[in-house]
């Protein structure tokens, strides 16, 4: 499984009924500004403490942030911790807004 997945691939997976967790690793203020419906917020700094209790290593986890840098780091860390199906959404919520859902505000 690649470390990155495109927003278009995520949209298609959701439309096809595939089970996945959308994990938003931005800060709370960013989440309040723009969000993807159904996403779970765990800010990047809280991941080491919260991930073991709140995430299932067997699930497909799509991590995203604003532009994809933080999420790629978190996805790599999750894989090292035994979450083999963690992927980063390339381009983050910014690309999601531009290519999948224009109703999600840009910031």
Secondary structure as GFF3:
##gff-version 3
##sequence-region A 1 107
A	DSSP	beta_strand	4	5	.	.	.	ID=ss1
A	DSSP	alpha_helix	7	15	.	.	.	ID=ss2
A	DSSP	beta_strand	21	24	.	.	.	ID=ss3
A	DSSP	alpha_helix	28	33	.	.	.	ID=ss4
A	DSSP	beta_strand	40	41	.	.	.	ID=ss5
A	DSSP	three_ten_helix	44	46	.	.	.	ID=ss6
A	DSSP	alpha_helix	47	54	.	.	.	ID=ss7
A	DSSP	beta_strand	61	64	.	.	.	ID=ss8
A	DSSP	alpha_helix	69	80	.	.	.	ID=ss9
A	DSSP	beta_strand	86	89	.	.	.	ID=ss10
A	DSSP	alpha_helix	92	99	.	.	.	ID=ss11
###
